[in-house]
Amino acid sequence: MNSIAKPAAKPANPNFSSGPCSKRPGYSVTELDVSTLGRSHRSDIGKAALRAACEETARLLELPEGYRVGIVPASDTGAVEMALWSLLGPRPVDVVAWESFGLGWMNDITSELKLDDVRLLDADYGELPDLSQVNSDHDVVFTWNGTTSGVVVPNGDWIADDRAGLTICDATSAVFAMDLPWEKLDVVTFSWQKVLGGEGAHGMLVLGPRAVERLESYIPSWPMPKVFRMTKKGKLIEGIFKGATINTPSMLAVADYLDALKWVDSIGGQSATIAKSEANLAAIKGFVDTRPWINFLAREPETLSNTSVCLILDLNETQLKAMLATLESEGVAFDIGAYRDAPAGIRIWCGATVDVADIEALLPWLDWAYSQVSDGVAV
Ligand SMILES: Cc1ncc(COP(=O)(O)O)c(C=O)c1O
């Protein structure tokens, strides 16, 4: 490919990282309601903010009756570990994994919890395992969107309505960007730092009624750290789901999350955030479909993620590194290298806080940077 002219316009916001993700359009830290700062998280004002974060999340996600939302420590990882440690044990477990996070959960279930009746249904980067193999009598642990491969579960048709096991779903790069079949999901986790561009630190744990039933009827054989404890004397600690967090949260991160939720509401709710994310993917798809040198890592179109869009290029590793460095030094794309365990390539976050105008402004730069490195100019 011959060198092409350097594009004139740059993305107004070059933040395309897959986590922490870009702040919402128009974000300003000075606009946060920081009236809770310096106050106890258990004061009326502190608890009201925490409770609003739970309730607004449930309202905007249109969760079914009986689903609870709690704020827990340690971001999405904390929420997932809390679920695994508290719920697994009584039934065989199917772990469905097709990239590094799903494989990480498998490791924790077998090496840390030391459960032995565990099946791994896995697939290589770019592919999705055969979901029809999941046994509905087993508990199943899976990620809705594989953030490091850009491969997403296309729907919940494979989850039985009359399942006996629980479905535990790490949906951190899906919630607010994809329509989730909540009734089929007994536990869902996500973090603030993904689709809504919030801060790290706290995780969201969504529990359906069947998960609560398990919590109240089963006591794991292993010790339970205080930050994982969701029951007391065999009963769910309801306060966790009403803003009475287990330990002290960052009220600044909470204020930031409330700002993000207010923004979601102002643009029309979840359907608007999903549409924004889908428009971003559509812009990249139009580009990829007309270039022979770039392709999605996801093999099947119906498994193509609309948040963590992973791309492979016909460049060697040195050329790829040079391309990423060029894009960064031009100030047009930060943090778009593939995840360390994934095949080399680029990953462009397309969640709701990324404006399609910025994706559209970035794409000509990919053409230009590719031409630079494939001509040997920047290698
Ligand atoms: C699927 C998945 N699970 C878990 C995590 C870890 O999230 P956190 O760092 O918010 O705990 C990530 C982060 O990218 C992820 O993509």
The ligand as an SDF file (V2000), in Angstrom:
LIG
                    3D

 16 16  0  0  0  0  0  0  0  0999 V2000
  -14.9890   -9.8400   31.1630 C   0  0  0  0  0  0  0  0  0  0  0  0
  -14.2450   -9.1470   32.2420 C   0  0  0  0  0  0  0  0  0  0  0  0
  -14.2860   -9.6220   33.4980 N   0  0  0  0  0  0  0  0  0  0  0  0
  -13.6290   -9.0050   34.5000 C   0  0  0  0  0  0  0  0  0  0  0  0
  -12.8800   -7.8860   34.2900 C   0  0  0  0  0  0  0  0  0  0  0  0
  -12.1540   -7.2490   35.4330 C   0  0  0  0  0  0  0  0  0  0  0  0
  -12.8240   -6.0830   35.7360 O   0  0  0  0  0  0  0  0  0  0  0  0
  -12.4190   -5.1570   36.9760 P   0  0  0  0  0  0  0  0  0  0  0  0
  -11.0130   -4.7310   36.7330 O   0  0  0  0  0  0  0  0  0  0  0  0
  -13.4230   -4.0640   36.8590 O   0  0  0  0  0  0  0  0  0  0  0  0
  -12.5610   -5.9740   38.2000 O   0  0  0  0  0  0  0  0  0  0  0  0
  -12.8070   -7.3410   33.0100 C   0  0  0  0  0  0  0  0  0  0  0  0
  -11.9980   -6.1290   32.7470 C   0  0  0  0  0  0  0  0  0  0  0  0
  -11.7710   -5.7410   31.6430 O   0  0  0  0  0  0  0  0  0  0  0  0
  -13.5110   -7.9850   31.9590 C   0  0  0  0  0  0  0  0  0  0  0  0
  -13.4600   -7.4940   30.7410 O   0  0  0  0  0  0  0  0  0  0  0  0
  1  2  1  0
  2  3  1  0
  2 15  2  0
  3  4  2  0
  4  5  1  0
  5  6  1  0
  5 12  2  0
  6  7  1  0
  7  8  1  0
  8  9  2  0
  8 10  1  0
  8 11  1  0
 12 13  1  0
 12 15  1  0
 13 14  2  0
 15 16  1  0
M  END
$$$$
